[in-house]
Structures are given as structure tokens and as C-alpha cells.
Amino acid sequence: MAVTHTLCPQAHAAREEPSLPRDASPRRYLMCPPEHFRVTYSINPWMDPAKPVDLPLALTQWEDLRDRYRSLGHTVELLTPRPGLPDMVYAANGATVVDGRVLGARFAYAERALEAEAHLEWFRAHGFTEICEPAHINEGEGDFAVTSSWILAGRGFRSSPLSHDEAQEFFGRPVIGLDLVDPRYYHLDTALAVLDDRTDDVMYYPGAFSPGSRAVLARLFPDAIIAEEADAAALGLNAVSDGRHVLLPQTALGLFAPLRARGYEPVGMDLGELLKGGGSVKCCTQELRGEPRG
């Protein structure tokens, strides 16, 4: 079948009473080994080319994350890394997949531009036929977070506000724009995590958002877990949840108790080397939602 190309006061929330363990649902993820990972330029506040990267350690930490997903019953597909694209390990940025439909990425910085085509080639080779090549800048799941009711969309540092209309038109789901104002939280997935995409349970750091966006989040998610600054600064919100297990940076200690109180099982991960590029668990993990549509 022909491929379709289209231009397309900070305290934990009150609802922390103990609850029964939640049910996990099997997920399918796309990841890219950090074989060429290094920090030779700086396009976010976390990146410092003067700090050397221990590549063998980065690979070991990445493999631990991959193996943990598989041990929890999830499927991990692999994207082949390419020389000269050190940030391909942050696979979440390469596309957004909803109901088997693929909205490609269009990167803000030239250093990452070629990653977009690498992702689209993978999707074409794996049976995805409804693919949108975007007209406007978006950095995949870096700035798009999918809940059962909405697609939350970050803007302010990377993705263009115009990409929100593009995503809404392509996916046929309402898109809620959120303004990011702190450069440390340059992508939405550094400031907010979806914990249960069946019940719209989330956690986020209010300080990353504009006053208006904080008000929107409070209205949409009145029972959200609110992260403290120290846990946000550890990239604790760059997390992945299967509805029960929440994989997050092990240094975000303040989030563990609130997660357990909601019935989640926090799983601390050490991705310290990959943090040097400004990413952690979620940045390394793109979720493939739905089977290819044919």
C-alpha cells in the first residue's frame, strides 16, 4: 500500500491516600543504542562539551533500561544509530505515534535534523503507512504527551505552536498547548509525565510552565502529583509509565513516596551519562501506540 505523506503553592496533591496496585499494560517501545553518543555541542542547558562522556558506561546504562522494559513484559524495537548523529539515543524526539499513525519530527536545530528521516525510514520499513511529514517544527514526544483525552503539547523552546494544529488535524484528537518558560525544561517531557493514559493521571513541575499554563494544568489535572524543584532538576519527570511501573531517574527520591501512595511502583534507573546530553528515561523511549494501519 502506498505511504501517505501529509504536510501536515507547590505541595503534593491531596489525593495521596494508599491505593491498590495498578494494572500494567504491555507497551511497545522504540529505542536507539548510544553507540555514537557524545556531547560536542550545546543546544540545551544540560549539555557541556567540556564534560567528557564515558561511552561504555552510557551504553551499559542504556542496556539496563532496555532490559528492564523487557523484563516487565514490554517489546523493545531498535533503531540503528548513525555516525554523526550523537543525539539519536534520545529516540522519543523522532516521532509521535497514536493509533498506528505517525507524525514525524522536524527538529529545531541543524545538528539533529537528519534524525527525522532516520525515524521515518524505520517506520516505512516496519509497515507504517499513515505517515505525516510535518511542515512545522516539532520534536516528537519531547513536546507531545498522549493521554486518553488529549494530546498535551509543549512550546516555547523547541516546538512551534503551529505544530499543535498540525498534530490535531492529523490525529483527530484535541491538542492542549502549554508554554514552557524555564530553559532547563526545554521539552514537555522534562516537566510532565503521563502516569496512566487510561485515567489521565499525570505528574508535573509547575515552575516549568507559564502562569496561564499552570492554571490549565490545575484545571485539567486537579489530582496530579506535583513535583518539587529538586526532583524536577534531577529530570525526575522524564519518566515512563506502563500504568503500574514508573521508570524514572533514581535520584528523584521525592517522587517515590507519592507514586507509591497512588498505587504505582517506582523503578529507579541510573542514566547519569545520558543526562549529560539533557535526557533520561523518557528521552530514550518512544512509545509505539497501535499497530500500523493498512
N, C-alpha and C positions, 0 to 999 in steps of 0.2 A: 504493500500500500504506500502511496506517495506520502512523504512527510509534509505536514502543513507548516509553513513558515509565515508567521504573522508579525508585522511591525506592531509590532504591538506596544503634726508633731510626731517624729519618726519612732514608732514603737511597734512591736509585733502586733498583728491584728488580733482582735479579741477572740476570734474563733480558734482557740488553740486547745480545746478540750481533747483528751485522749480519744482516739477513734480506732475502729477495727482496721487491720491491714487492708490495703487496697489491692485490686487485681491488676497485674501487669498484662499488657497485650503485646504479642510478638511484633517486632518492628524490623524494617529493612533499611539499612544504612549504607551510604557511600562514603568511603574514606580513601585517603591518598597517603602512602608512606612518605616520611620526610627524608627521602634519600638525598635530596638536593637542598635541604633546608639550611639556611644561614641568614644572618642579618647584615646586609651590606648597604642598606639604605634605610631611611626613616620616613614612614608615612603615617605613623601614629605615635602617641607619646610613650608607648611601651618600648619602642624599637631604638636601640642604641648600638650602632655599628662598632663602637669601641669595646663592647662586651662580647667576648668570644662565645660561640655555641659549641657545646660538646655534642657532636653529631651522633656518636654511638649511644650516648645516654638519651638523646632525643628520640632515637629510633626505639630504644628499649621502653621508654615511657609510652610512646605511641602504640607499640605492640601490646603493652599491658592493657590499654584502653580497648583496643580491638578484641583481645582475648576475653576481656570482661564482658563485652557485649555478647560474644558468642556463648560464654558460659551461662548467661542469663536467657538464652534461647533465641537471640536475635540473629538475623542474617546480616553479614557484612560483605558488601561488594567492594571491589578495589579498583581505583582509578590509577592508571600508570603515571608516575611522576615524570616530568620532563626537565631536562637540564636547562638552566637559565630561568626557571620559574620557582624560586625558593619558597614562595608562599602557597604553593599548591596543596600543602598539607592541610591548610585551612579550607577543607572541602565544602564546608557549609556555604561559602560565599559564591559557589559556582552556578547555582540554580535554585529554584524553588519548585517543588513537585507537590501537586494537590490533585487527588482523584486521577492519577496517572497522566496528568497534563504537566508539561514542563515549561516554565518561564525561565529563559536563560538569563545570564548576568551580563551586565555592561559595566565594567569597572571604572572607577573614578580616576585611578592613577595608571599611567602608561606601564609602570613596572609589572602590573598584574593583568594587563589587557588580554594577553594571549591565553590566559587560563579559561576564558569564557568559551572559546572554540574547542579546547580540550574536553571540557564538560559536554558540550553539545555533541561532539563526536562519540563520546561514550554512550549518550542516550540514544543516538541514532543506531549504534551498533547493538544495542540491547532492546530493540523492539519498540521504543517510544516513537509514536508517530504524530502526536499533537504537541508540537514544539513552537514556542513563541520566541523569536529573536527580537529582543527589546529595542525600542527606539530611544528609550530614556535610561539614564544611569540607575542601576540597582545592583546591590551586591548580595543577591540571593537571600539565604536565610540569615545572613548577617543582619539584615534590616527587615525581613518578613518573618513574623511568628504566627503560626496557624493554630487557631482554637476551633472548637466546634461551631462557634457563632460568627467569628470574624477572622480576618487577617489583620494583625496589628503591623503597622509599617513605620519604621523609623526614618527620620530625615534630619538634616542639619549639618552633617559632616560628610557623608558619602552619598547615599541615595537621593535622587531628585524627587521632589514632590510629584512631578509628572509621572513618575513610575507607579504611583499609587493608583491613578486612574487606569493605567495600562494593566496592572495586575487585577483590578476589579473587573475590567471588561473581559479579560482572558479567562479568569477562574469563575466568574459569576458569583463571587462572594463579596460581601461588604468589607471594605478596607478602611481601617481606622488609622489616621495619621497621627503620629506622636513626635514631638520636637525634642531632640537631644541637645543639651546645652553645655555639657561638660566634656571636653575633648578626650578625657580618659575613657569615656564610654561612647566611642565613636560609632559603634554599631548597636542596634537594638539588643542583640543577643549578649552584649556585655552588661546590660542594665535590667533585663527582664527575661524570665524563663517561664515557659508553659509547663506546668506540673501534670495536669490531666486534661488532655484535649477532648475529653468527653463531658467534663463538668465545668470547663473554663476556669480551672484553678491555676493561679499564677503566683509568682513571687517577683518583686521588683525593688529597685532602689529609687526613691522619689527624687533624690538630689541630682540624678542624671537628666531629669526632664524639666521642661518649662512649666511655669505655674499652671497654664491652661491645660497642658497635657497631664500634669499631676491630678488636676480636677477630673479629667476624663477617666483616668485610670481608677480613681477612687469611686467614681460612679459605676463604671463597668464591673469592677472587681472589689466590692466592699469588704470581702473576706480574704483578700490577698495576704500572703506573708510579706511583710515589709522588711527589707534587708537594712542592716546598719552599715555605716560608711566603711568600717574595717573589712567587712565581708565582701562588699561590693568592690573595694580596692584590691582584694585578693582574686578578683574575677570569679567570685563565688556564684554569680548569676549566669555565668557561661556554662550552663548545666544542661543535661539531657535526662529526660524522664520517660519511662515506659508506662507510666500510670501508677507504678508502685516503687520501683527503684529509681533513685535520683542520683546520677553520677555527677559529681561536682568537685572542684579543687579541694584537696584535703585541708588546706589552710583556712578555709571559710568556716571556722568552727562554730561561729554564732548561728549558722543556719541549720545545724544538725538537729538541735532540740526542737525548734518549731516544725521542722519537717516530720520528725518522729511523732510529734503531737497530732499531726494531721493523718497519721497512718502510713506515711511514706518511709522507705528505708534508704537513708542517705548512704552513698558509697563514695568515700573519699578517694580521689585519684591524684597522683603526682605527675603533673605535666610542666614542671618548672622550667625545662629547657624551651618548650614551645611557648611559654609565657613571654619569653624574650622577644617574640615576634608579635605579641599582643593578642594571643589566643589561648584557649584552653579546651575543655571538653567539647562544648558545642561547636566551637570554630572548626574542630577537626571532624565534625559529624554532620553530614547532610542526610535528612530523612527522605526516603523514597515512599511517598504516600500513594497507595493504589497501584494497580498493575497497569502496564502500558495499554492504552486504548487503541483498538484496532477495528 
